[in-house]
């Protein structure tokens, strides 16, 4: 048994003379790796941990600063309306073949909005053109008078008839002599006399025709034909206007407020209600020409003056302010409401204003300097504490971006920004010394 076990033993080669393997420095490697991990964690923490900041909303361009806010005399509420809203109707009845605008589209003066089917209108124009050309040809023939060939033919007919009359005269003379001699009957003489008289009448008629051919058409005939041509030209112009009326264009530049028709619907030239044919195709208005419509109580109306300046805000955007002035005062009061309607024109409205928005209008005291108010509307100012080395930090999402600004006047702890900001931006107030472009941030007081 032991002999068998010895056979199974594996003999190892002697290791004498071979170099000994070095051990790896595992402890030092572990220390280095720990340092790298700690540095990475520190860097990640520094980058991912948002910096808490205070935020300042830059006033909109057109919004005065609090220090320059004018005194108000009266505040009233109303609605923003388009100064001139247009319902574009068709000039001719027809079925809509194409419509090229949607609600909200901006259009320019003369732009094609809708096309109506026009085969019958084209046929009317073609018919009117044919009538005009026909009458033109007739008038030209009258104005040019008779052609030489026509005059020559009339002369030849007259002379031929006169020659025949001479022959009939000779025949009548012989017949009369024979009747006197009793050779021919009285009836033969009567027949010869009738032929002569008939030929004499024909000669007279041809003589008049020849004279008329030489004279040409009468002035009255030419005048009548000219009148008929003018009438035909009027009919052509009317037919052309009807055809042009199938193309409905924008009467002014503006924005489509409502699209009232679809392809295949029938439109007419008058208002017919919601069912059946449509009375207009679209409504549009110039949204750069807006007004605020107000009903002013009669007890407060005496406080207002013509063209009085006012400051306008909306319920939707209470932080956005714009300015205007009284544009129109109703010539009569509303007996039931005891109010007088006043319209305030919005000066330089922005894209945030929409017709039918609720609006509040603060009428400014009459001693306000309009020129000074104008300067307030164009200046942008913010606290000096938001500016660092002619830069501000604008908040974009959860990061800050450094933006260069140009600074004007400085007073009362505020700086006038002449360029670099457009108004409405969120900037960091009192930025930390180590804040830099691209850092993440979190508004103080918000989780």
Helices and strands as residue ranges (DSSP letters): H 2-8, H 26-48, E 51-57, G 66-68, E 72-82, E 85-88, E 94-99, E 106-107, E 112-116, H 119-144, H 148-180, H 186-215, H 219-244, E 247-249, E 254-259, E 266-267, E 282-285, E 290-297, H 298-301, E 309-314, E 321-329, E 339-346, E 358-364, H 370-378, E 380-383, G 384-386, E 391-396, E 399-404, E 406-411, E 414-419, E 426-429, E 441-443
